[in-house]
Amino acid sequence: MARTIETVLGYSALPREVAETPVPFVAGWLEPAHTTLFHVLFTNDPSNIP
């Protein structure tokens, strides 16, 4: 599946180091400092923390 996406759409896998980058957002039940970029990209309702 991943290879098909890479070939057809030109996207590549997100490196683990990038996916685990802490971000200042609330994603589901996770709040900063436990929220990562992966959580924010794959949630339907991230909220920014001022």
N, C-alpha and C positions, 0 to 999 in steps of 0.2 A: 504494500500500500504506500509506504513512504517513498519508495523509488518511483512509483507512478506519479505521485504528487510532484516530486522533484523534476521528473522528465516533462510532464505535461504542463505544469504551472510555473516551473522555474523556481520553486521555493525549496529551501533546504531545512534540515532539522535545526532546532534551536539548541545551541551548546548548553550543556548542563550548568556551566558557570554563569551564563547569562540568565537562564531560567531561574536560578536561585538567588538572583540579585534582590536584596531587600528594597521595597518600594513603599512610599508613604500613602497607601490606600487601604481602605477596608474592603475585603473581598469575602462575601459570605459571613462566616463567623470569625474570620481571621482579622486581626487588627495589627497595625504596625507595632512592633518590629518583627512580627511573625508572618507577615504577608510578603510573598515573593512576586516577581514579575510573572512567573508561570500562573499563579493564582489570579492575578489581575487580567491576564490575557484570556483566561478560560472561565471567567465568571460572567453572568449576564447582567450584573448590577454593581460594578465597582463605584465606590464613592471617594472623592478626594478629601483629604484631611487638611484643613487650612493651617 
